[in-house]
Amino acid sequence: MSLETSALLDRLASVADSVAVRRLRLVLSDAAARVMPLSNHTVLASDVEPIWRVRQQNAKSQKRRFIGLSSLLTQLRRSSPDRQIEICHAMNEVESGTIFFDALTKEFLGVVLVTMSEHTKAYYRGELTGRPFDAPLTARKPPRATTHRSARPSRVVLSGQ
């Protein structure tokens, strides 16, 4: 277990138990768990809340499930718009989590967990090479067969002279 992982588990020791927190603890206790190094950069709650609200709307329309997203949005709506938020990321081979803390008080605000797709897993394993935008357009998206409808020929009616 890395130092970042054990430090994050220590920070979560006093957090109230919920489904999302239990899943996060399982992710962190996995031998393959990785925690991205914390940065000194913080964001405002007023900047984070709209982004995650849109992600929730997209998840509902695509019938995907983000664990902990609704409780995180509730916390962000209750907080001051000027609240400084610290964000860190943790993942194992199956799930990825984004964890939110108050930057000043170090209070836990929430976590959003998602099961990674096969493409995302391949990216983190290092199996994808190159940048996706370097590929030609046809290589990125296969062409779709379309049907072309021509306009109906118009009738010309000549009136008798």
N, C-alpha and C positions, 0 to 999 in steps of 0.2 A: 504494500500500500504506500502510495507516495505521500509526501508531506502535505501537499495541497489537499489530497483526499481526506487525510486524517484531520486536518484543520477544519475542513468543511463539515465533516461528521461531528466534530466538537461543537461547531457553531449551531448545528441542528439538534444537539442533545436536549436543549431546553424548549424546543418547538413543540407545540401541541400536535398530537397525533391525528393524521388524516390519511385518506387514501393516497393522495399525491405525495405526502411526506414519507409514508411507508415505502412507496415505490421508489422514491429518490434514495432512501437509505439502502434499498436493495441494489440499486444501480451502483451506489458508492461502495458497497461491501463486496461487489464482484471483483475478482482478481484482474479482469481486463478493464476495469474502470479507469477513465482518464478525466482529469479536471484541467480545464484550460486555465493558464495563469491569470490571476486577477490583475486588472489594469487600474491605474489611478483615475481613469476617466469615469465620470458619473454623468447621468442623464436626469432630466427633470421628469417628474411624474406626468406633467402635461404633455410631454413629447412621447412618452412610452404608451400611455393609455390608448390614444387613437390607433396606434399601430397594432396593438394586440386586440383591440375591438374589431378592426377590419379582419384580422386573422381568424377571429372567432366566427365572423359572418361567413368568410370563405370556407371555413371548416364545416359549418352547418350546411352550406350549399353543396359541398363535395362529399358530405356524409363521412367526414373524418372526425376522429376524436382526439382532442387535446386534453389530457388529464390535468386538472388544476387551473385551467384558464379562467373559468367563471369566477372562482374565488379570488384569483389575482386581480381581475378587473374590478371586482367589488372593493378590494383594498385600495386600488389606485383611484377609484372614484371618490372614496371617503377621504383620501389624503389631500393635502394642500397641493396646488399645481406647481409650487416652487420646491417641493420636496425633492431632495437629491437621492437618486436611486443608483445602487451599485448592482451590476449584473455579472453573474459568472455562469459558466457552462460546464456540465458534466455529462459523460456518456459511457456506455459500455457497448458491447457488440450488438445490442438490440435496441436500446432506448437512448434518447438524447433528452437532457433536461436543461432548462434555462431557469436560473435561480435568482430571485430578486431580494435585495436587502436595502434597508434605509442606510444611506452612506454615513450619516452622523451618529445615529444610535446603534447601528449594526443590527436592528430589529429585522427579523425575517418577515417578508411581505408575502411571498408566494413562490410557487414553482410551476412551470409548465413542462409536462413530459409528453413526448410523442414517440411512437414506434417508428423507427427509421425504415425507409424503403430500401429495396435492394440496390438501387442506384446510389443512394446516400451512403450505404454501408461500403460499397465498392470505392466511393470517393475517399472515405476515411481510411480504408485499407491501403490506399495508394495505387489502386488498380487502374484508375482513370488518369490518362496523361494528356498533356496539352490543355489549351484553353478552349472552352466550348465555342467561343465566338471566332476562333481561327478557322473553323471548318466552313466549307462553302455552304450556302443556304440549302442546297438539295441534300447535303449530307446530314444536316441538322434535322430536317423535317421531310419525310417522304411526301412526294406529290400526291394530291388527292384527285381521284377521278371525278370530274364534274360533268354534268350534262348541260349542254348549251341549248337553250330554247330560243328559237328564232321567232321574231315577231310575226304575227299572222299577216298574210298579205291582205292589203285593204282592197275592197271592191270599189270600183269606180262605176257609178251609175250615170249613164248619159241620158239626159232627158230628150225626148223626141222634139224635132224641129218642125 
